[in-house]
């Protein structure tokens, strides 16, 4: 079976299946990452670049990993749906509000500073050039290499 249309053009939706999409930065892929308190990756997934952050939330939180006691997330994950989901699981969400939010919710800034553990984890993952530049054509191989890089981080942590 041919993967192209009769006129020789690939399907418009094929990029979405491979985790590719257009955003402000160009043709990109978003990496959604769940990080533990030590700053090590627990779960990862990818989505097209134009996908909203809170849609990727379900990708990394719907699994059988232990529930966190606190959720520190970027303001992109600050939807009411995410907050209600976390509160239903008895998890305290520390997510800063978007500027356009009408109902203001306070966030403990000293605790929220610990979110840099996730940012540092992204930095360590992107030290692998293959993750930073997404040289892989398929979503499956790109996600597999993210997992391999995550395993390297875990092994480095366990050996020290």
N, C-alpha and C positions, 0 to 999 in steps of 0.2 A: 504494500500500500504506500502510495506516495505522500510525503509530508507537505507537499505544496499544492496550491490551487492550480487549476488548469492553465491559468495565465502565467504561471511561474513565480508568483509572489507568495511569500509565506503568510500565514494567518496573522491578523492583528493581535489576537489573544494569545499567540504562542509565547510572547515575551512574558506575560503574566505567569504562565506555567513555569517558567524558568527563573522567576524571582527578579525580573528586570522591569524597570519602568522609569518614566521621565519625572524628574523633580527639578527644583531650582538649580541644583548642581549639575544637571544633565542626566544622562542615562545611568541610573544607579540601582543599587540593591540595599535595602535596610536590613541590618542584623539586629535581631531582638535577642537579648541575653538576660538570663536569670543568674545572679551572682550570689554566693553565700557571704557570710560575715567576714571571711578571710580574703575576699576579693577574688575567689576562684569561680570559674563558670560551672553552673549546675545544669543548665538547659539552654539550647540555642535554636533559633529558627530564623528564616529569612522571608522577606516579602518584597514586592516591587517598590521602587523608590517613591512613588506617589501615594502609597498606602499610608493612612493615618497611623500614628503610633499606637493609639489605644486598640486598634484592630489586631495588632501583633501581641497585645497583652494576653489574649486567650491562647495564643500559640505556645507561650512559654509557661503559663500557669496551669494549664489543664494537663496534669500528669499525676503520678503517684508519689512525687517527692514530698518530704515533710513540709508542712505549712510554716512559713516564716512568722515570727511574732510581729515584725514591723516591715512595711513595704516602703522603701525609699525609691522614688521614681521621678523621672523628668516630667516637666509640665505637659508634655505631649500625651502622657497617660492620665491626665487629670479629669477624665470624664466622670459624670455621676454614676454611670454603669460600673466603671472600675472601682470607684469608692464603695458603692453598695455591695459589690461582689466581695471585696476584701473585708468589709465589716461583717458580712454574713459568715465569713470564715474565721471570725475573731482575730483578724489581722488589722493592726493600726496603720492606716495609710498616711504617709508623710509625702504629699505631692503638692508642689507649689501651684497656685492658681494661674490660669491664663489671664491675660490682661482684660479680655472681654467678658470674664465671668461676672455675673450680677451678684450672686450670693458669695460673699467673701468668707474664706475659711483660713484660720490661722495655722501656721506651720512652725514647728520648733526648729529654728535655724541652726542651732548647735548640733542637733541630731541629724539634720538634713545634710550637713557638711560631710557626713560619712558616705554620701553617695559618690564621692570621688573614688571609692573603691571600685565601683562599676566602671567609671571612666578610665581608671588605670588598667582595669582588665581589658577593656577595648584596645587600649594602647599596646598592651602586651600581645594581644591577638594580632594586631596590625603590624607588629614587628616582622611577622611572616609576610613577605612581599606578595605571596599568592592570595592572602586574605585582603591585604590593603588595596590591591589593584583589580581583584576579581578577574583573574585570567581564565577561569573555568567557564566553559560554555553552558553546562547544565547546572541546574539548581542542586541536583543530587551530589555532584562532585564538589561543588563549592561548599555545601553544608558539611560534607564529609571531611573536607580539609579544615574547616572551622573546628570540627570535633577532634581531629588529629592534633591541631594546635592546642586545643583545650586540654587534651591528655598530656601533652608536653608540659603545660603549665602545672598540672596536678603532680606529675612526676617530679618536677623541679621543686615543688613545695614539699612533697613528702620526703625527698632526699635531704632536705636541710634540717 
